[in-house]
Every structure is written in structure tokens, then in C-alpha cells.
């Protein structure tokens, strides 16, 4: 049996097993199984040993271990290096390599590389577009890197704990850091990378009511959260007449890249796999 894992803490709500087991069945990888495992920081070393000994073939890493796993790895791919964030592990030539597929997954989402759309929702190219990012957690560096990849050169970042925003500024010196609770006057894109909204009715205390539809119908509010499908952040934006998108396609796109690293198969993001996330 070829075993794959997603590790994190908490992990109960991870939908990665649903997606990967669906693809494993679809592509007839009958001897493969993907499970979730709740781990503590002290367990990371053992996980790597399991990969080294082929007890586990591939691993997805999620909150809060995307950075903490790095010291245990032999190599990083270029995106993991740039973002200091790893979400996928695989052994190649006896080396445990850490990959970052969040970055490519978000890049695909920005460019509209997902089913049923030839119309990228982002205002491409992103040069001179103002992009306001809320949060500086494990995935935010991947978001910044992907936006830069599409030409973004006006990124403003705000996080409740300012030191974490300043840490990201060390990786991406061109970004501007704003105190939590403040916001730029008007931006073209506002992205929530915080965990606020995961619990129903939970809401960021930042007022965007002046982003009203008469002038700002092209402004995009993007939330990385996809469950609930529409956070209060997105609902308010929709009611104001702004464009909205949740993190579902990014989640599927990052999973697609991880699956490809492990199996060499490029899985299709079909209607059925999309429905699994509803
Ligand atoms: P981690 O910080 O361990 O990487 P994460 O889930 O990737 O975890 O990130 C959580 C993000 O949501 C952080 O930006 C966090 O802000 P802090 O750095 O200040 O903790 C943000 N966040 C969580 N709860 C929040 C709240 N109630 N208000 C504002 N931001 C919040």
C-alpha cells in the first residue's frame, strides 16, 4: 500500500483526503491511500523518517507546520525557498524535498486557469493595481509571491500581530506594512488570508462600506476560506456590488500540483471533485 498523509493541527476539517482519494480512485491507483494525521511539533522528525523509509510516500503539510517543517528537509524547491513555506513533501534521489504548491495554485487561480472560465477574475496585469492583504499567516507569502508573478508592485499588508507582517516584509521588501485596523483608501483587490470567517458569522472589524457599487463594481474581494462558502467578508462585498471569489479553486489547484509531484499524473479538476468541497 502506498500511503499519503496530510499533517496539521487541527486537522479534523481537512478536505484534502476527499480530493486525493477521489483522484486516486479515478486514476486507478488502487494501491494508494491518503489519510489525515494530527501531529505536534515534536512529531515532525518522525514523519520525515517515515518518508525516508518509504512508509509514507507523500505528505501535505498544513497549519501550523508549513514553516516549522523546513529544518527537517534536505532540499526545497524554488517556491518553497522564496516563500519559506512548504505544503508538500516527496522523496527524490533519497532526498526529502519540500515543495510549495500553494504558490502555483494561487497563480493558476489569478490567471483563471480553472474549469469553466476564460475570464480571469483578477484585474490583470497587476502592475500599478493596489492590492490590500489582510493577515500574515502560513499561506500569505505564497499569495504575495503569486501576485508579484503577475506583475503586482503595489501590495499593502496588514496583520493583527505586526511583527509577522514585518517578517514577510523581510522576504518581500517592496510590500508596505500597515497597522492593524487601518486600511488604504481604495484598492483594486482586497484579500483575506486570516482565519477570521472560518466560524460562521465571524467578521473582520474593518469597514469597507465606502467600496460601494456605483464606483467600485470591479473591485475584487477574495477570501482564502472556502468553507463556509461565503464568509461575512465576501457576503458584505457581494451586497455592495463588488466582485467576490472564495479559496476553493486555489485549494483544488494546489492539490492538483501536489498530486502531480507524487504520481506524475495531472488530475482533472472536474465537476465531481469541485462538488466534493460543497
Ligand atoms: P499561523 O499564524 O500559525 O500561520 P494561520 O492560520 O496560517 O496560522 O494564520 C492565521 C492568520 O489569521 C494570522 O494572520 C492571524 O493573525 P495573528 O498573526 O495576529 O495571529 C490571523 N487571525 C486569526 N484570528 C484573528 C482575529 N481574531 N483577528 C485578526 N486576525 C486574526
Boltz pocket constraint, residues with backbone or C-beta under 6 A from the ligand:
constraints:
  - pocket:
      binder: B
      contacts: [[A, 63], [A, 64], [A, 134], [A, 135], [A, 136], [A, 137], [A, 138], [A, 139], [A, 159], [A, 160], [A, 161], [A, 164], [A, 193], [A, 194], [A, 195], [A, 196]]
      max_distance: 6.0
